[in-house]
């Protein structure tokens, strides 16, 4: 933490974050608090991917697989599927650990590959996981196939469940609000870890590998271990948010873990500003909120302008989303909020 | 043994289509070092346009042969225009931007094209049949029809033509020069922008043909058909060694064969534990295995370290 910053700024930010769900609820309604919860989950995912892509420069197109591993670990150990109801403080870390192991399993054989070869292998890995989840219902039913697993236990610590409303001092706090605070706590933890990593020996080693692998290894960096560490760290974050997702939704199915999801998370990282935590957070918020905004706007705007719904609002929404991606990237190629280091590099290139 | 031969034929047909699409990926990659994520959608648009034109011409009582040829030509022209515009709008302004920026615009273009197609043609599957009698022949216990023979023959002719174009024509020489070293090529008087535009148009024309082929082979078109096809074709290009034309051809045909043989035999291999719906898993496993032992693909040159 930078101490020279005024402490009251942090206090103000904390206060805003604390009352935010109530403001959102009052202004836009309950549904948007739920969207805020999802935004936090995606921010966690984006920050995890940011370690792999943003810091270490390894293009991973199958990142959602780790999210899936975390989610399915939580779901299988806390649902009627096997009749197991393990507590969250066991399943969440276990999901993170298994995701981490998968990260190393994927990383180990692919370390030799670089750039776009790595991208296609990670993409294939993501698809393999999804196809297995989709088909492991026969001959032995493990994942329940395309139907997915439902009736997953709510997130619960001790006797306190995040899945139901609570009454404190006359104020009713709903489950979406409770999840907001839980996810906020995890997001802040992930941000804290990312922050600390960024300026650490490991973080600098990642950046060195991203910039020039040969030079990095000549400087005595064990490139193999450091790259594996990036994969493992990113996967761990993915696994944690996967577990939270399963507990929040109460339902998981392979559909939630398609390639498009991996691509969306990558878009959050790149659009926001690769390698910069603030940028990634911004990217996560925007890419969750924008499609929802378009969803609410696509129908009514047509009604107002043309008097009837001419174009299917769902495809119009995605069309606008695609256009937004193109325009933002053309307007700010380094992302909306690039890291200072990248900005310097870009300026240097322009000057040369 | 009959199944084996049948799967080989199916694999060759599918592989020819993969190869044509993979060529589009590999040419762009060779010159720009860019994964053109929107290429699969260009294939889909080609198929859709071909179907629309074919139906219109047949309704206007054109002769079947003329209608098919015209629809193919129109689809190629539309796709070339599309490929040209994609490059101009989404890639050219970002040529000196960070490496991942054009990847995101490519994804944006892909989303836009997919949803445009969905608005125009709807979510449903459309039947796509040729106005000819598609006779089946029995060869050594396996069945092969005229369309399949046509696909393989046409694909072979096109690939031979492309190799000739790239290695013996003036335009091909310019393409190879830009791929080798863009700044040196500029010094030699090569107009890089034109070469890149040409490459995109060439790849898109191949995509239109591939879209036509895959549609008549399966008999259906759908707004979502380009995504998985594009993914497989890109996989094929990487398998063969991306940036290498012969590699894309080999990779495409190999991937087609691996997939169909995998789908045919995976059940026997695993004692019935894994069924044919694991065919995609099989393809990706082979890809990963190949890349572990040959990190730059089957025919890829050993690349020097490039950031």
Contacts between the chains, C-beta under 8 A, distances in Angstrom:
chain1	res1	chain2	res2	distance
A	53	B	100	7.6
A	59	B	100	7.3
A	109	B	288	7.2
A	109	B	292	4.9
A	110	B	288	7.6
A	110	B	291	7.5
A	110	B	292	7.4
A	112	B	292	7.4
A	112	B	295	4.9
A	113	B	291	5.9
A	113	B	295	5.2
A	114	B	295	7.9
A	115	B	306	8.0
A	116	B	29	7.4
A	116	B	35	5.9
A	116	B	238	7.3
A	116	B	242	6.7
A	117	B	238	6.1
A	117	B	242	7.6
A	117	B	291	5.9
A	117	B	295	6.4
A	117	B	296	7.1
A	117	B	297	7.6
A	119	B	35	7.2
A	120	B	234	6.6
A	120	B	235	6.1
A	120	B	238	4.7
A	120	B	287	7.1
A	120	B	291	8.0
A	121	B	287	7.1
A	121	B	288	5.4
A	121	B	291	5.8
A	123	B	231	7.4
A	124	B	235	7.0
A	124	B	284	3.4
A	124	B	285	7.9
A	124	B	287	5.5
A	124	B	288	5.9
A	125	B	284	7.4
A	125	B	288	7.3
A	127	B	280	6.3
A	127	B	281	7.7
A	127	B	284	5.9
A	128	B	281	5.2
A	128	B	284	5.4
A	128	B	285	7.1
A	131	B	277	7.5
A	131	B	278	6.5
A	131	B	280	5.7
A	131	B	281	5.0
A	132	B	281	7.0
A	134	B	277	7.9
A	135	B	274	7.8
A	135	B	275	7.4
A	135	B	277	5.5
A	135	B	278	6.5
A	138	B	275	7.7
A	139	B	272	7.3
A	139	B	273	6.5
A	211	B	307	7.2
A	212	B	307	6.1
A	213	B	305	7.0
A	214	B	305	5.6
A	259	B	231	7.4
A	263	B	107	5.6
A	266	B	100	7.9
A	266	B	103	7.9
A	266	B	104	7.8
A	267	B	104	5.7
A	267	B	107	6.5
A	270	B	100	4.8
A	270	B	101	7.0
A	270	B	103	7.3
A	270	B	104	5.1
A	271	B	104	6.3
A	274	B	98	7.3
A	274	B	100	6.7
A	311	B	119	5.4
A	312	B	118	7.2
A	312	B	119	6.5
A	315	B	115	4.3
A	315	B	118	4.6
A	315	B	119	5.3
A	316	B	115	7.5
A	316	B	119	7.4
A	318	B	111	5.8
A	318	B	114	7.6
A	318	B	115	4.6
A	319	B	111	7.5
A	319	B	112	5.8
A	319	B	115	4.2
A	319	B	116	6.6
A	319	B	119	7.4
A	321	B	111	6.4
A	322	B	107	7.9
A	322	B	108	4.6
A	322	B	109	7.1
A	322	B	110	7.4
A	322	B	111	3.3
A	322	B	112	3.8
A	322	B	115	6.7
A	323	B	108	6.9
A	323	B	112	6.0
A	324	B	108	7.6
A	325	B	104	5.9
A	325	B	105	6.9
A	325	B	107	6.5
A	325	B	108	3.4
A	325	B	111	7.0
A	326	B	89	7.5
A	326	B	90	5.8
A	326	B	105	4.9
A	326	B	108	3.9
A	326	B	109	6.5
A	326	B	112	7.3
A	329	B	94	6.9
A	329	B	101	5.3
A	329	B	102	7.9
A	329	B	104	4.9
A	329	B	105	4.7
A	329	B	108	7.0
A	330	B	90	7.7
A	330	B	93	5.5
A	330	B	94	6.9
A	330	B	105	6.8
A	333	B	94	5.5
A	333	B	97	3.3
A	333	B	98	6.2
A	333	B	101	4.4
A	334	B	97	7.2
A	334	B	98	5.6
A	334	B	101	7.3
A	342	B	98	7.2
A	346	B	98	7.5
A	349	B	96	7.3
